[in-house]
Amino acid sequence: MNSLLKVKNLSCHYEQTAVVENLSFHVNEGDMCCLLGPSGCGKTTVLRAIAGFHPISSGEISLGNICLSDSKTNLPPEERQIGMVFQDYALFPHLSVKQNICFGLSKMEKTQQTQILKEMLTLVQLEGMEARYPHELSGGQQQRVALARALAPKPKMLLMDEPFSNLDVELRRNLNLEVREILKTTGTSAILVTHDQEEAFAFADNIGLINNGKIQQWDSSFNLYHEPLNRFVANFIGQGTLIPGMAIDHESVSTELGTLKGNRAYNWQADTPVEVLIRPDDIQADPDSKLEASIIKKIFSGSATLYTLQLPTGGKVESLLPSHLDYQLGDKVRISARVEHLIAFSAKD
């Protein structure tokens, strides 16, 4: 698959403060990608640098065979063939839906503008609303107009900065999937910036998890969850609890949950103190187990219930169980650990 966007050794500063340092990744043609991380990690700065709204301190950004930014080059945003959807949509309140969508098409003939407008309205399911103004639209409809406006000039890539954060949870989830489908239909590569990992998982083919201006791991959502490269990734993605253990060999660890063996080998020696990440889906109810834990907290979520369990040693783990297993606070439940992906770190790290 051909690489479309290349970001190489990118560094960005605000005054004298380094926000992004030596960051590199690439996006293939047609891929949906995401920059994920906590607030202030640098993900929006990376997006703005790609769009041309923030100068780079060093490194290189290229789109296809065109250099967008390096030590000698800084193409203005309007020449980058990149569309942008902002967090607040940035629609022009005094312009109609039609005028907003056609805003970037002023150099085209009217007949061509009309044809693209029709295509965009159909694409985002807003047929018949071209005469309305932004204040007459719902949040979801405004987001669709912003998307149509960004796609109308047929950019090579679309950038989206927290585009669903102003919407309610259900609409956010549905629109996320709709936008992904629209972009896949048009074959448009895209980068989404978000701090919401559920949003990232639903949208992206690949995710770059950023912390302190550096990519900690660029991978699929499955690998971020099951094969984290370091403690930050393991702690940020999903839920989990670190419990102490002792290495038996390169693949097995002795813990208070029993001997755990996963799908990969580590380079530690026997009797090395380690910490094992236990995910809620690793712990299952097991009436035949000798290990008994106490229910100290429960959160019902419909199809499943998240229980916090206290082990005989006083340690705690979480377990996500089908909701028809309705345990009460204080109940004792027999459990076992099924850790198919062993995630462990040396206790010294």
QUIGI-V30355 format. One record per pair of residues at least 12 apart in sequence whose C-alpha atoms are under 8 Angstrom apart, sorted by the first residue. I is the first residue (numbers start at 1). GAP is how many residues later the second one is. If there is no record, write none. Layout:
I;GAP
I;GAP
This chain:
1;27
1;28
2;26
2;27
3;23
3;24
3;25
3;26
3;61
4;22
4;23
4;24
4;25
4;59
4;60
5;21
5;22
5;23
5;56
5;57
5;58
5;59
6;18
6;19
6;20
6;21
6;54
6;55
6;56
6;57
7;16
7;17
7;18
7;19
7;52
7;53
7;54
7;55
8;14
8;15
8;16
8;17
8;51
8;52
8;53
9;12
9;13
9;14
9;15
9;49
9;50
9;51
10;12
10;13
10;14
10;46
10;47
10;48
10;49
10;50
10;51
11;12
11;45
11;46
11;47
11;48
12;33
12;34
12;43
12;44
12;45
12;46
13;43
13;44
18;195
19;22
19;23
19;26
19;193
19;194
20;22
20;25
20;26
20;192
20;193
20;194
21;192
21;193
22;37
22;192
23;190
23;191
23;192
24;191
25;193
27;162
28;161
29;158
29;159
29;160
30;154
30;157
30;158
30;159
30;160
31;157
31;158
31;159
31;173
31;174
31;175
32;148
32;157
32;158
32;159
32;160
32;171
32;172
32;173
32;174
33;157
33;158
33;159
33;170
33;171
33;172
33;173
33;174
33;175
34;157
34;158
34;159
34;160
34;166
34;169
34;170
34;172
34;173
34;174
35;156
35;157
35;158
35;159
35;172
35;173
35;174
35;175
36;157
36;158
36;159
36;160
36;161
36;164
36;171
36;172
36;173
36;174
37;157
37;158
37;159
37;172
37;173
37;174
38;157
38;172
38;173
39;156
40;172
41;169
41;170
41;171
41;172
42;168
42;169
42;170
42;171
43;150
43;167
43;170
44;117
44;149
47;112
47;114
47;146
50;18
51;26
51;29
51;31
51;32
51;33
51;108
52;16
52;17
52;22
52;23
52;24
52;25
52;28
53;24
55;19
56;13
56;14
57;14
58;12
58;13
59;12
68;12
81;73
81;74
81;75
81;76
82;73
82;74
82;75
82;76
82;77
83;67
83;68
83;72
83;73
83;74
83;75
83;76
84;66
84;74
84;75
84;76
84;77
85;61
85;62
85;65
85;73
85;74
85;75
85;76
85;78
86;74
86;75
86;76
86;77
87;73
87;74
87;75
87;76
87;77
87;78
87;79
88;75
88;78
89;53
89;54
89;57
89;74
90;56
91;43
91;51
91;55
92;42
93;40
93;41
93;42
94;39
95;38
95;39
96;34
96;35
96;36
96;37
96;38
97;32
97;33
97;34
97;35
97;36
97;37
97;48
98;19
98;32
98;33
100;45
100;49
101;16
101;19
101;44
101;45
101;47
101;48
101;49
101;51
102;15
102;47
102;50
103;46
104;45
104;48
104;49
105;47
105;48
116;36
117;35
120;28
120;31
120;32
121;27
123;25
123;59
124;20
124;21
124;23
124;24
124;58
126;15
126;18
139;27
139;28
140;27
140;31
140;35
143;20
143;21
155;33
156;32
156;33
157;31
157;32
157;33
157;34
158;30
158;31
158;32
158;33
159;31
159;32
159;33
160;30
160;31
160;32
160;33
161;31
161;32
161;33
162;30
162;31
162;32
162;33
164;12
173;26
176;23
176;26
176;27
177;25
177;26
180;23
192;12
197;40
201;20
204;17
205;15
205;16
206;12
206;13
206;14
206;15
207;12
207;13
207;14
209;24
216;13
216;14
216;16
216;17
217;12
217;16
224;13
225;12
225;13
226;115
226;117
227;114
227;116
228;115
230;115
231;114
234;43
238;41
239;40
239;41
240;37
240;38
240;39
240;40
240;77
240;78
241;35
241;36
241;37
241;38
241;75
241;76
241;77
242;33
242;34
242;35
242;36
243;12
243;32
243;33
243;34
243;35
243;72
244;29
244;30
244;31
244;32
244;103
245;28
245;29
245;30
245;31
246;24
246;25
246;26
246;27
246;28
247;21
247;22
247;23
247;24
247;25
247;26
247;27
248;21
248;22
248;23
249;19
249;20
249;21
250;15
250;16
250;17
250;18
250;19
250;20
251;12
251;13
251;14
251;15
256;57
257;34
257;79
257;80
258;79
260;77
260;78
260;79
260;82
261;78
261;79
261;81
262;77
262;78
262;79
262;80
262;81
263;77
263;78
263;79
264;77
264;78
268;78
272;74
273;73
273;74
273;75
274;70
274;71
274;72
274;73
274;74
275;69
275;70
275;71
275;72
276;66
276;67
276;68
276;69
277;65
277;66
277;67
278;39
278;40
278;61
278;65
279;39
279;40
280;26
280;37
280;38
280;39
280;40
281;38
281;39
281;40
282;37
282;55
282;56
282;57
282;58
283;35
283;36
283;37
283;52
283;53
283;54
283;55
284;35
284;36
284;37
284;51
284;52
284;53
284;54
285;36
285;48
285;49
285;50
285;51
286;48
286;49
286;50
287;46
287;47
287;48
288;46
289;45
289;46
289;47
290;44
290;45
291;43
291;44
291;45
292;19
292;20
292;40
292;41
292;42
292;43
293;16
293;17
293;18
293;19
293;39
293;40
293;41
293;42
294;15
294;16
294;17
294;35
294;36
294;37
294;38
294;39
295;12
295;13
295;14
295;15
295;32
295;33
295;34
295;35
295;36
295;37
295;38
296;12
296;13
296;14
296;33
296;34
297;12
297;32
298;30
298;31
300;23
301;22
302;21
303;19
303;20
304;16
304;17
304;18
304;19
304;20
305;15
305;16
305;17
305;18
306;12
306;13
306;14
306;15
307;12
307;13
307;14
